[in-house]
Amino acid sequence: MSKNILFAFLFLMGAIPSIAQKNYQVQSPNRDIKVEVTVADKVTFAIVQDHSEVMNSAVSMTLQGGEVLGANPKVLKVTKTSVDKEIPSPFYKKDVVKDIYNEMQISFRGNYGLVFRVYNDGVAYRFTTKRKEPILPMRRPSIIFPRIIRHSPLT
């Protein structure tokens, strides 16, 4: 009997972190690039291109008051949208620029959010806030990109 209780306790302790962890994803319109966002005690995201992970990083922003956006996050809402529009460009070599991407907005408790945009040739993210007071980050975020070697068809 006590072995069964011990086994059930150990099983539940192993399951608690996976219960608290939430995963979200958004892909590029051509499905070559995918962003996988994991929300647990912090927010992390991975960029996967052609089934290979090219980047994996935590994301947060420390404000001058000491608050950390992205620490102990609680997701309120996730929305996804697709955009396919043309932007007039009178001073560029083309008359119009195509703006095509899929976007995922994650809203968190604390009046802030993260927006991930996935294009056919890249990824962007930004913090958003609904706060009335100005947001002053402590320092600029730094991300170290892995070295990516692309082979030219001529080599």
DSSP file (Angstrom, degrees, kcal/mol; ACC not computed):
  #  RESIDUE AA STRUCTURE BP1 BP2  ACC     N-H-->O    O-->H-N    N-H-->O    O-->H-N    TCO  KAPPA ALPHA  PHI   PSI    X-CA   Y-CA   Z-CA
    1    1 A M     >        0   0    0      0, 0.0     4,-1.9     0, 0.0     5,-0.2   0.000 360.0 360.0 360.0 -46.4    0.0    0.0    0.0
    2    2 A S  H  >  +     0   0    0      1,-0.2     4,-2.4     2,-0.2     5,-0.1   0.816 360.0  56.9 -68.0 -28.3    2.7    2.5    0.9
    3    3 A K  H  > S+     0   0    0      2,-0.2     4,-2.6     1,-0.2    -1,-0.2   0.889 106.4  50.1 -66.4 -38.1    4.6    1.7   -2.3
    4    4 A N  H  > S+     0   0    0      2,-0.2     4,-2.5     1,-0.2    -2,-0.2   0.900 111.4  47.7 -66.1 -40.4    1.5    2.6   -4.3
    5    5 A I  H  X S+     0   0    0     -4,-1.9     4,-2.4     2,-0.2    -2,-0.2   0.916 112.9  48.4 -66.4 -42.6    1.2    5.9   -2.4
    6    6 A L  H  X S+     0   0    0     -4,-2.4     4,-2.6     2,-0.2    -2,-0.2   0.912 112.2  49.1 -62.8 -43.3    4.9    6.7   -2.9
    7    7 A F  H  X S+     0   0    0     -4,-2.6     4,-2.4     1,-0.2    -2,-0.2   0.919 111.9  48.4 -62.4 -44.5    4.6    5.8   -6.6
    8    8 A A  H  X S+     0   0    0     -4,-2.5     4,-2.4     2,-0.2    -2,-0.2   0.896 111.9  50.2 -63.6 -40.1    1.5    8.1   -7.0
    9    9 A F  H  X S+     0   0    0     -4,-2.4     4,-2.4     2,-0.2    -2,-0.2   0.939 112.3  46.1 -63.2 -47.8    3.3   10.9   -5.2
   10   10 A L  H  X S+     0   0    0     -4,-2.6     4,-1.7     1,-0.2    -2,-0.2   0.882 112.2  52.0 -64.1 -37.8    6.4   10.7   -7.4
   11   11 A F  H  X S+     0   0    0     -4,-2.4     4,-1.4    -5,-0.2    -1,-0.2   0.932 111.2  46.4 -62.8 -46.6    4.2   10.5  -10.5
   12   12 A L  H  X S+     0   0    0     -4,-2.4     4,-1.7     1,-0.2    -2,-0.2   0.880 109.1  54.8 -65.4 -38.1    2.3   13.6   -9.6
   13   13 A M  H  < S+     0   0    0     -4,-2.4    -1,-0.2     1,-0.2    -2,-0.2   0.871 110.3  46.9 -64.1 -35.4    5.5   15.5   -8.7
   14   14 A G  H  X S+     0   0    0     -4,-1.7     4,-0.5     1,-0.2    -1,-0.2   0.783 113.0  49.8 -74.1 -27.0    6.8   14.7  -12.2
   15   15 A A  H  X S+     0   0    0     -4,-1.4     4,-1.9     1,-0.2    -2,-0.2   0.731  92.6  76.1 -84.6 -23.2    3.5   15.8  -13.8
   16   16 A I  H  X S+     0   0    0     -4,-1.7     4,-2.1     1,-0.2     3,-0.2   0.918  93.8  49.1 -59.4 -47.6    3.2   19.1  -12.0
   17   17 A P  H  > S+     0   0    0      0, 0.0     4,-1.2     0, 0.0    -1,-0.2   0.891 112.2  49.0 -60.8 -36.4    5.8   21.0  -14.1
   18   18 A S  H  < S+     0   0    0     -4,-0.5    -2,-0.2     1,-0.2    -3,-0.1   0.815 109.3  52.9 -72.5 -28.0    4.3   19.7  -17.3
   19   19 A I  H  < S+     0   0    0     -4,-1.9    -1,-0.2    -3,-0.2    -3,-0.1   0.907 111.2  46.0 -69.1 -41.2    0.8   20.8  -16.2
   20   20 A A  H  < S+     0   0    0     -4,-2.1     2,-0.4    -5,-0.2    -2,-0.2   0.708  97.9  88.0 -75.2 -19.8    2.0   24.3  -15.4
   21   21 A Q     <  -     0   0    0     -4,-1.2     2,-0.4    -5,-0.2    19,-0.2  -0.652  59.3-167.2 -86.2 133.0    3.9   24.6  -18.7
   22   22 A K  E     -A   39   0A   0     17,-2.5    17,-3.1    -2,-0.4     2,-0.4  -0.953   3.5-157.1-119.7 140.3    2.0   25.9  -21.8
   23   23 A N  E     +A   38   0A   0     -2,-0.4     2,-0.3    15,-0.2    15,-0.2  -0.949  12.4 176.1-120.1 137.8    3.2   25.7  -25.4
   24   24 A Y  E     -A   37   0A   0     13,-2.8    13,-3.2    -2,-0.4     2,-0.3  -0.961   5.9-170.8-134.7 151.0    2.1   27.9  -28.3
   25   25 A Q  E     -A   36   0A   0     -2,-0.3     2,-0.3    11,-0.2    11,-0.2  -0.993  11.8-174.3-146.1 155.1    3.3   28.0  -31.9
   26   26 A V  E     -A   35   0A   0      9,-1.9     9,-2.9    -2,-0.3     2,-0.3  -0.989  14.9-152.9-144.7 141.8    3.0   30.1  -35.0
   27   27 A Q  E     -A   34   0A   0     -2,-0.3     7,-0.2     7,-0.2    91,-0.2  -0.766  24.4-100.7-116.2 159.5    4.4   29.3  -38.5
   28   28 A S    >   -     0   0    0      5,-2.9     3,-1.8    -2,-0.3    91,-0.2  -0.338  43.9-103.8 -67.4 158.7    5.4   31.4  -41.5
   29   29 A P  T 3  S+     0   0    0      0, 0.0    -1,-0.1     0, 0.0    90,-0.1   0.850 126.2  44.8 -55.6 -34.9    2.9   31.6  -44.3
   30   30 A N  T 3  S-     0   0    0      3,-0.0    89,-0.0     1,-0.0    90,-0.0   0.436 110.7-125.6 -89.7   2.3    5.0   29.1  -46.4
   31   31 A R  S <  S+     0   0    0     -3,-1.8    19,-0.1     2,-0.2     3,-0.0   0.583  79.6 115.0  68.3  14.9    5.4   26.8  -43.2
   32   32 A D  S    S+     0   0    0      1,-0.1    18,-2.3    17,-0.1     2,-0.4   0.774  72.8  46.4 -82.0 -27.3    9.3   26.8  -43.5
   33   33 A I  E     - B   0  49A   0     16,-0.2    -5,-2.9    86,-0.1     2,-0.4  -0.942  66.8-175.4-120.4 137.9    9.8   28.7  -40.2
   34   34 A K  E     -AB  27  48A   0     14,-2.8    14,-3.1    -2,-0.4     2,-0.5  -0.996  13.6-154.0-133.1 138.0    8.1   28.0  -36.9
   35   35 A V  E     -AB  26  47A   0     -9,-2.9    -9,-1.9    -2,-0.4     2,-0.6  -0.961  10.3-165.4-109.7 124.8    8.2   29.8  -33.6
   36   36 A E  E     -AB  25  46A   0     10,-2.5    10,-2.2    -2,-0.5     2,-0.5  -0.951   5.3-164.9-111.3 117.1    7.5   27.7  -30.5
   37   37 A V  E     -AB  24  45A   0    -13,-3.2   -13,-2.8    -2,-0.6     2,-0.5  -0.885   1.3-164.8-106.4 129.6    6.8   29.7  -27.3
   38   38 A T  E     -AB  23  44A   0      6,-2.8     6,-2.5    -2,-0.5     2,-0.6  -0.962   0.4-165.4-115.3 128.3    6.9   27.9  -23.9
   39   39 A V  E     +AB  22  43A   0    -17,-3.1   -17,-2.5    -2,-0.5     4,-0.2  -0.954  37.0 119.6-116.1 113.9    5.4   29.7  -20.9
   40   40 A A  S    S-     0   0    0      2,-2.4     3,-0.1    -2,-0.6   -22,-0.0  -0.036  92.3 -27.1-134.3-119.6    6.3   28.2  -17.5
   41   41 A D  S    S+     0   0    0     31,-0.1    31,-2.7    -2,-0.1     2,-0.3   0.630 140.6  13.1 -77.6 -13.4    8.2   30.1  -14.7
   42   42 A K  B    S-D   71   0B   0     29,-0.2    -2,-2.4    30,-0.2     2,-0.5  -0.918  88.6-102.4-147.2 172.1    9.6   32.2  -17.6
   43   43 A V  E     +BC  39  59A   0     27,-0.6    16,-2.7    16,-0.5     2,-0.3  -0.882  39.7 173.1-102.9 128.1    8.9   32.7  -21.3
   44   44 A T  E     -BC  38  58A   0     -6,-2.5    -6,-2.8    -2,-0.5     2,-0.4  -0.936  10.3-164.2-127.8 155.7   11.2   31.0  -23.8
   45   45 A F  E     -BC  37  57A   0     12,-2.9    12,-2.7    -2,-0.3     2,-0.4  -0.995   4.0-159.8-139.7 149.4   11.0   30.7  -27.6
   46   46 A A  E     -BC  36  56A   0    -10,-2.2   -10,-2.5    -2,-0.4     2,-0.5  -0.969  10.3-146.2-125.0 141.5   12.6   28.5  -30.2
   47   47 A I  E     -BC  35  55A   0      8,-2.5     7,-2.8    -2,-0.4     8,-1.3  -0.946  16.4-169.7-108.3 124.6   12.9   29.2  -33.9
   48   48 A V  E     -BC  34  53A   0    -14,-3.1   -14,-2.8    -2,-0.5     2,-0.5  -0.961   4.2-176.2-117.2 125.8   12.7   26.1  -36.1
   49   49 A Q  E >  S-BC  33  52A   0      3,-2.8     3,-1.7    -2,-0.5   -16,-0.2  -0.988  73.0 -12.4-124.9 127.2   13.6   26.3  -39.8
   50   50 A D  T 3  S-     0   0    0    -18,-2.3    -1,-0.2    -2,-0.5   -17,-0.1   0.890 129.5 -54.3  50.3  45.5   13.2   23.3  -42.1
   51   51 A H  T 3  S+     0   0    0    -19,-0.3     2,-0.4     1,-0.2    -1,-0.3   0.572 118.3 108.5  68.6  13.4   12.8   21.0  -39.0
   52   52 A S  E <  S-C   49   0A   0     -3,-1.7    -3,-2.8     0, 0.0     2,-0.5  -0.980  71.4-125.0-121.0 131.1   16.0   22.2  -37.4
   53   53 A E  E     +C   48   0A   0     -2,-0.4    -5,-0.3    -5,-0.2     3,-0.1  -0.604  30.4 173.9 -73.1 122.2   16.1   24.4  -34.3
   54   54 A V  E     +     0   0A   0     -7,-2.8     2,-0.3    -2,-0.5    -6,-0.2   0.572  65.0  14.7-104.9 -13.5   18.2   27.5  -35.1
   55   55 A M  E     -C   47   0A   0     -8,-1.3    -8,-2.5    90,-0.1     2,-0.3  -0.968  50.9-179.7-161.2 144.1   17.7   29.4  -31.9
   56   56 A N  E     +C   46   0A   0     -2,-0.3     2,-0.3   -10,-0.2   -10,-0.2  -0.933  24.3 154.0-146.5 121.3   16.3   28.9  -28.4
   57   57 A S  E     -C   45   0A   0    -12,-2.7   -12,-2.9    -2,-0.3     2,-0.2  -0.997  41.3-120.2-150.7 148.4   16.2   31.8  -25.9
   58   58 A A  E     -C   44   0A   0     -2,-0.3     2,-0.4   -14,-0.3   -14,-0.3  -0.585  31.5-151.2 -78.6 153.4   14.4   33.1  -22.8
   59   59 A V  E     +C   43   0A   0    -16,-2.7   -16,-0.5    -2,-0.2     2,-0.3  -0.991  31.1 132.9-134.1 127.8   12.8   36.4  -23.3
   60   60 A S        -     0   0    0     -2,-0.4     2,-0.4   -18,-0.1    10,-0.2  -0.966  36.4-141.0-158.6 167.2   12.2   39.1  -20.6
   61   61 A M  E     -E   69   0C   0      8,-2.0     8,-3.0    -2,-0.3     2,-0.5  -0.962  11.6-148.7-140.7 122.4   12.6   42.8  -20.0
   62   62 A T  E     -E   68   0C   0     -2,-0.4    76,-3.2     6,-0.2    77,-0.5  -0.789  17.4-148.4 -91.2 126.2   13.7   44.3  -16.8
   63   63 A L  B >   -F  137   0D   0      4,-3.3     3,-2.3    -2,-0.5    72,-0.0  -0.516  27.1-106.7 -91.1 161.3   12.2   47.7  -16.1
   64   64 A Q  T 3  S+     0   0    0     72,-2.7    -1,-0.1     1,-0.3    71,-0.0   0.783 119.1  59.9 -60.4 -27.6   13.9   50.5  -14.1
   65   65 A G  T 3  S-     0   0    0     71,-0.2    -1,-0.3     2,-0.1     3,-0.1   0.515 122.5-104.8 -77.3  -3.2   11.6   49.9  -11.1
   66   66 A G  S <  S+     0   0    0     -3,-2.3    -2,-0.1     1,-0.4     2,-0.1   0.242  76.4 136.4 100.1 -12.6   12.9   46.3  -10.9
   67   67 A E        -     0   0    0     -5,-0.1    -4,-3.3     1,-0.1     2,-0.6  -0.436  44.1-146.6 -68.8 142.4    9.8   44.6  -12.4
   68   68 A V  E >   -E   62   0C   0     -6,-0.2     3,-1.5    -2,-0.1     2,-0.5  -0.937   2.1-147.6-115.8 111.8   10.6   41.9  -14.9
   69   69 A L  E 3  S+E   61   0C   0     -8,-3.0    -8,-2.0    -2,-0.6     3,-0.1  -0.668  90.1  30.6 -74.5 122.9    8.2   41.4  -17.7
   70   70 A G  T 3  S+     0   0    0     -2,-0.5   -27,-0.6     1,-0.4     2,-0.4   0.289  88.2 119.8 109.3  -8.1    8.3   37.7  -18.5
   71   71 A A  B <  S-D   42   0B   0     -3,-1.5    -1,-0.4     1,-0.3   -29,-0.2  -0.779  90.0  -8.3 -91.4 133.8    9.0   36.4  -15.0
   72   72 A N  S    S-     0   0    0    -31,-2.7    -1,-0.3    -2,-0.4   -30,-0.2   0.922  93.8-163.4  47.0  54.9    6.4   34.1  -13.5
   73   73 A P        -     0   0    0      0, 0.0     2,-0.5     0, 0.0    -1,-0.1  -0.361  18.5-160.6 -75.1 146.3    4.0   34.8  -16.4
   74   74 A K        -     0   0    0     35,-0.3    35,-2.5    -2,-0.1     2,-0.3  -0.971  18.3-137.0-124.9 113.7    0.3   34.1  -16.4
   75   75 A V  E     +G  108   0E   0     -2,-0.5    33,-0.3    33,-0.2     3,-0.1  -0.522  25.6 173.7 -74.6 130.4   -1.3   33.9  -19.9
   76   76 A L  E     -     0   0E   0     31,-3.4     2,-0.3     1,-0.4    32,-0.2   0.784  65.8  -6.3 -98.7 -41.1   -4.6   35.6  -20.2
   77   77 A K  E     -G  107   0E   0     30,-1.3    30,-3.1     2,-0.0     2,-0.4  -0.992  50.2-157.4-159.1 145.6   -5.3   35.3  -23.9
   78   78 A V  E     -G  106   0E   0     -2,-0.3     2,-0.4    28,-0.2    28,-0.2  -0.997  16.9-179.9-128.2 126.4   -3.6   34.1  -27.2
   79   79 A T  E     -G  105   0E   0     26,-2.4    26,-3.1    -2,-0.4     2,-0.4  -0.967   9.0-160.3-126.9 145.4   -4.7   35.4  -30.5
   80   80 A K  E     +G  104   0E   0     -2,-0.4     2,-0.3    24,-0.2    24,-0.2  -0.965  11.8 175.5-124.5 140.4   -3.4   34.6  -34.0
   81   81 A T  E     -G  103   0E   0     22,-2.3    22,-3.3    -2,-0.4     2,-0.4  -0.967  20.0-142.7-139.1 156.3   -3.8   36.5  -37.2
   82   82 A S  E     -G  102   0E   0     -2,-0.3     2,-0.4    20,-0.2    20,-0.2  -0.968  15.8-162.9-119.0 138.2   -2.6   36.3  -40.8
   83   83 A V  E     +G  101   0E   0     18,-3.0    18,-2.0    -2,-0.4     2,-0.3  -0.972  18.2 166.0-124.8 134.6   -1.7   39.4  -42.8
   84   84 A D  E     +G  100   0E   0     -2,-0.4     2,-0.3    16,-0.2    16,-0.2  -0.765  30.7 131.5-145.4  94.3   -1.2   39.6  -46.6
   85   85 A K  E     -G   99   0E   0     14,-2.1    14,-3.4    -2,-0.3     2,-0.4  -0.892  48.9-120.9-141.3 168.9   -1.2   43.2  -47.7
   86   86 A E  E     -G   98   0E   0     -2,-0.3    12,-0.2    12,-0.2    -2,-0.0  -0.944  17.3-153.8-116.1 137.1    0.8   45.6  -49.9
   87   87 A I  E     -G   97   0E   0     10,-2.9    10,-2.5    -2,-0.4     2,-0.1  -0.940  22.1-123.3-110.3 123.6    2.4   48.8  -48.6
   88   88 A P  E     -G   96   0E   0      0, 0.0     8,-0.3     0, 0.0     7,-0.1  -0.411  25.9-171.5 -63.8 138.9    2.9   51.7  -51.1
   89   89 A S    >   +     0   0    0      6,-3.1     3,-1.2     1,-0.1     5,-0.1  -0.719  12.9 173.0-135.4  85.0    6.6   52.7  -51.3
   90   90 A P  T 3  S+     0   0    0      0, 0.0    -1,-0.1     0, 0.0     6,-0.1   0.708  82.2  43.8 -68.0 -19.1    7.0   55.9  -53.3
   91   91 A F  T 3  S+     0   0    0      4,-0.1     2,-0.2     3,-0.0     4,-0.1   0.266  98.8  84.5-110.8  12.4   10.8   56.2  -52.5
   92   92 A Y  S <  S-     0   0    0     -3,-1.2    -3,-0.1     2,-0.4     5,-0.0  -0.632  91.2-105.3-108.6 168.8   11.8   52.6  -52.9
   93   93 A K  S    S+     0   0    0     -2,-0.2     2,-0.3     2,-0.0    -1,-0.1   0.714 107.1  58.5 -69.1 -18.9   12.9   50.8  -56.1
   94   94 A K  S    S-     0   0    0      1,-0.1    -2,-0.4    -5,-0.1     3,-0.1  -0.828  80.2-135.8-107.2 151.0    9.5   48.9  -56.0
   95   95 A D  S    S+     0   0    0     -2,-0.3    -6,-3.1     1,-0.2     2,-0.3   0.848  90.8  18.2 -71.3 -34.5    6.1   50.7  -56.2
   96   96 A V  E     -G   88   0E   0     -8,-0.3     2,-0.5    -6,-0.1    -1,-0.2  -0.970  66.9-145.7-136.9 152.3    4.7   48.4  -53.4
   97   97 A V  E     -G   87   0E   0    -10,-2.5   -10,-2.9    -2,-0.3     2,-0.4  -0.975  23.2-128.1-116.6 130.0    6.2   46.1  -50.8
   98   98 A K  E     -G   86   0E   0     -2,-0.5     2,-0.6   -12,-0.2   -12,-0.2  -0.628  17.0-163.0 -78.5 132.7    4.4   42.9  -49.9
   99   99 A D  E     +G   85   0E   0    -14,-3.4   -14,-2.1    -2,-0.4     2,-0.5  -0.897  22.8 161.1-117.8  97.3    3.8   42.5  -46.1
  100  100 A I  E     +G   84   0E   0     -2,-0.6    20,-0.5   -16,-0.2     2,-0.3  -0.974  12.6 125.3-126.2 120.2    3.0   38.8  -45.5
  101  101 A Y  E     -G   83   0E   0    -18,-2.0   -18,-3.0    -2,-0.5     2,-0.4  -0.984  49.7-121.1-161.7 165.1    3.2   37.2  -42.1
  102  102 A N  E     -GH  82 118E   0     16,-2.0    16,-2.9    -2,-0.3     2,-0.4  -0.947  32.5-160.4-112.2 140.9    1.5   35.2  -39.4
  103  103 A E  E     -GH  81 117E   0    -22,-3.3   -22,-2.3    -2,-0.4     2,-0.4  -0.939  13.6-165.7-127.9 143.4    1.3   36.8  -35.9
  104  104 A M  E     -GH  80 116E   0     12,-2.5    12,-2.6    -2,-0.4     2,-0.5  -0.991   7.7-164.1-127.7 123.3    0.7   35.5  -32.5
  105  105 A Q  E     -GH  79 115E   0    -26,-3.1   -26,-2.4    -2,-0.4     2,-0.6  -0.928   2.2-167.1-108.4 124.9   -0.2   37.9  -29.6
  106  106 A I  E     -GH  78 114E   0      8,-3.1     8,-2.3    -2,-0.5     2,-0.4  -0.956   6.2-158.4-113.4 118.5    0.1   36.5  -26.1
  107  107 A S  E     -GH  77 113E   0    -30,-3.1   -31,-3.4    -2,-0.6   -30,-1.3  -0.821  11.4-164.2 -98.3 134.5   -1.4   38.7  -23.3
  108  108 A F  E >>  -GH  75 112E   0      4,-3.0     4,-1.0    -2,-0.4     3,-0.7  -0.801  30.3 -94.6-116.5 156.2   -0.2   38.3  -19.8
  109  109 A R  T 34 S+     0   0    0    -35,-2.5   -35,-0.3    -2,-0.3    -1,-0.0  -0.486 108.2  56.4 -61.4 137.0   -1.5   39.3  -16.3
  110  110 A G  T 34 S-     0   0    0     -2,-0.2    -1,-0.2   -37,-0.1     3,-0.1   0.510 123.3 -84.2 109.2  11.5    0.2   42.6  -15.5
  111  111 A N  T <4 S+     0   0    0     -3,-0.7    19,-1.9     1,-0.2    20,-0.5   0.862  97.4 105.1  61.2  40.7   -1.0   44.5  -18.6
  112  112 A Y  E  <  -HI 108 129E   0     -4,-1.0    -4,-3.0    17,-0.2     2,-0.3  -0.940  41.6-179.7-140.6 168.1    1.8   43.4  -20.9
  113  113 A G  E     -HI 107 128E   0     15,-2.3    15,-2.5    -2,-0.3     2,-0.4  -0.952  22.9-123.6-155.6 173.2    2.1   41.1  -23.8
  114  114 A L  E     -HI 106 127E   0     -8,-2.3    -8,-3.1    -2,-0.3     2,-0.5  -0.988  17.2-160.1-126.0 137.6    4.4   39.6  -26.4
  115  115 A V  E     -HI 105 126E   0     11,-2.6    11,-1.7    -2,-0.4     2,-0.5  -0.981   5.4-168.4-119.4 125.0    3.8   39.7  -30.2
  116  116 A F  E     -HI 104 125E   0    -12,-2.6   -12,-2.5    -2,-0.5     2,-0.4  -0.957   1.2-168.6-112.4 128.4    5.6   37.2  -32.5
  117  117 A R  E     -HI 103 124E   0      7,-3.2     7,-2.5    -2,-0.5     2,-0.6  -0.966   2.7-163.7-115.3 133.1    5.6   37.8  -36.2
  118  118 A V  E     -HI 102 123E   0    -16,-2.9   -16,-2.0    -2,-0.4     5,-0.2  -0.956   9.5-177.6-121.2 115.1    6.8   35.0  -38.5
  119  119 A Y  E >   - I   0 122E   0      3,-2.8     3,-0.6    -2,-0.6   -18,-0.2  -0.455  44.3-101.4 -96.7 173.7    7.6   36.0  -42.1
  120  120 A N  T 3  S+     0   0    0    -20,-0.5   -92,-0.1     1,-0.2   -19,-0.1   0.704 123.1  28.9 -68.5 -18.6    8.7   33.6  -44.9
  121  121 A D  T 3  S-     0   0    0      1,-0.2     2,-0.3   -88,-0.0    -1,-0.2   0.149 126.7  -0.4-130.2  20.6   12.2   34.8  -44.4
  122  122 A G  E <   -I  119   0E   0     -3,-0.6    -3,-2.8     2,-0.0     2,-0.3  -0.982  56.6-114.7 173.4 176.9   12.5   35.8  -40.7
  123  123 A V  E     -I  118   0E   0     -2,-0.3     2,-0.3    -5,-0.2    -5,-0.2  -0.976  20.5-176.6-135.6 144.5   11.0   36.3  -37.2
  124  124 A A  E     -I  117   0E   0     -7,-2.5    -7,-3.2    -2,-0.3     2,-0.3  -0.989   1.6-177.6-138.0 149.2   10.3   39.4  -35.1
  125  125 A Y  E     +I  116   0E   0     -2,-0.3     2,-0.3    -9,-0.2    -9,-0.2  -0.982   2.7 175.9-141.8 158.1    9.1   39.8  -31.6
  126  126 A R  E     -I  115   0E   0    -11,-1.7   -11,-2.6    -2,-0.3     2,-0.3  -0.989  29.3-115.5-155.6 153.4    8.2   42.8  -29.3
  127  127 A F  E     -I  114   0E   0     -2,-0.3     2,-0.3   -13,-0.2   -13,-0.2  -0.677  30.4-166.6 -85.0 146.4    6.8   43.5  -25.9
  128  128 A T  E     -I  113   0E   0    -15,-2.5   -15,-2.3    -2,-0.3     2,-0.3  -0.907   3.5-170.7-126.8 160.0    3.5   45.4  -25.7
  129  129 A T  E     -I  112   0E   0     -2,-0.3   -17,-0.2   -17,-0.3   -18,-0.1  -0.995  26.9-156.9-149.7 151.6    1.8   47.1  -22.8
  130  130 A K        +     0   0    0    -19,-1.9   -18,-0.1    -2,-0.3     2,-0.1   0.138  57.2 127.3-108.5  15.1   -1.5   48.7  -22.0
  131  131 A R        -     0   0    0    -20,-0.5     4,-0.1     1,-0.1    -2,-0.1  -0.419  55.6-146.2 -76.0 149.1    0.0   50.8  -19.2
  132  132 A K  S    S+     0   0    0     -2,-0.1    -1,-0.1     2,-0.1     3,-0.1   0.794  78.2  75.6 -84.4 -30.0   -0.5   54.5  -19.1
  133  133 A E  S    S-     0   0    0      1,-0.1    -2,-0.1     0, 0.0     2,-0.0  -0.486  97.1 -92.0 -81.2 154.2    2.9   55.4  -17.5
  134  134 A P        -     0   0    0      0, 0.0     2,-0.6     0, 0.0    -1,-0.1  -0.320  34.6-130.5 -63.9 146.3    6.1   55.3  -19.7
  135  135 A I        -     0   0    0     -4,-0.1    -6,-0.0    -3,-0.1   -72,-0.0  -0.891  22.8-171.6-100.8 122.2    8.0   52.0  -19.8
  136  136 A L        -     0   0    0     -2,-0.6   -72,-2.7     0, 0.0   -71,-0.2  -0.913  11.0-150.0-118.6 104.6   11.7   52.4  -19.1
  137  137 A P  B     -F   63   0D   0      0, 0.0   -74,-0.3     0, 0.0     3,-0.1  -0.390  14.7-133.1 -70.7 151.2   13.8   49.3  -19.6
  138  138 A M  S    S-     0   0    0    -76,-3.2     2,-0.3     1,-0.2   -75,-0.1   0.920  82.7 -17.1 -67.0 -44.9   17.0   48.9  -17.6
  139  139 A R  S    S-     0   0    0    -77,-0.5    -1,-0.2    -3,-0.0   -77,-0.2  -0.965  81.8 -81.5-154.8 166.0   19.1   47.9  -20.6
  140  140 A R        -     0   0    0     -2,-0.3     2,-0.1    -3,-0.1   -79,-0.0  -0.469  52.2-107.2 -72.2 143.8   18.6   46.7  -24.1
  141  141 A P        -     0   0    0      0, 0.0     2,-0.5     0, 0.0    -1,-0.1  -0.423  31.9-150.4 -69.2 147.8   18.0   43.0  -24.5
  142  142 A S        -     0   0    0     -2,-0.1     2,-0.4    -3,-0.1    -3,-0.0  -0.979  13.6-176.3-122.9 133.9   20.9   41.0  -25.9
  143  143 A I        -     0   0    0     -2,-0.5     2,-0.7   -86,-0.0   -86,-0.0  -0.993  16.3-147.3-127.6 131.7   20.5   37.9  -27.9
  144  144 A I        -     0   0    0     -2,-0.4    -2,-0.0     0, 0.0     0, 0.0  -0.889  17.7-149.6 -99.9 117.1   23.4   35.8  -29.2
  145  145 A F        -     0   0    0     -2,-0.7   -90,-0.1   -90,-0.1     3,-0.1  -0.661  17.4-117.3 -86.5 138.6   22.6   34.2  -32.5
  146  146 A P        -     0   0    0      0, 0.0     2,-0.5     0, 0.0    -1,-0.1  -0.374  37.4 -96.6 -69.9 154.6   24.1   30.9  -33.4
  147  147 A R        -     0   0    0     -2,-0.0     2,-0.5     2,-0.0     0, 0.0  -0.597  41.2-161.8 -73.8 124.5   26.4   30.8  -36.3
  148  148 A I        -     0   0    0     -2,-0.5     2,-0.6    -3,-0.1   -94,-0.0  -0.939   2.6-157.2-111.9 125.3   24.5   29.6  -39.3
  149  149 A I        -     0   0    0     -2,-0.5     2,-0.5     2,-0.0    -2,-0.0  -0.900   8.1-168.9-104.9 120.6   26.4   28.3  -42.3
  150  150 A R        -     0   0    0     -2,-0.6     2,-0.5     0, 0.0    -2,-0.0  -0.906  15.5-136.6-107.9 136.4   24.6   28.4  -45.6
  151  151 A H        -     0   0    0     -2,-0.5    -2,-0.0     2,-0.0     0, 0.0  -0.792  14.0-134.5 -95.9 130.7   26.0   26.6  -48.6
  152  152 A S    >   -     0   0    0     -2,-0.5     3,-1.5     1,-0.1    -1,-0.0  -0.547  17.3-125.2 -77.1 145.5   26.0   28.3  -51.9
  153  153 A P  T 3  S+     0   0    0      0, 0.0    -1,-0.1     0, 0.0    -2,-0.0   0.691 109.9  62.1 -64.2 -14.8   24.9   26.3  -54.9
  154  154 A L  T 3         0   0    0      1,-0.2    -3,-0.0     0, 0.0    -2,-0.0   0.629 360.0 360.0 -86.0 -13.2   28.2   27.2  -56.5
  155  155 A T    <         0   0    0     -3,-1.5    -1,-0.2     0, 0.0    -4,-0.0   0.467 360.0 360.0 -97.4 360.0   30.4   25.5  -53.9
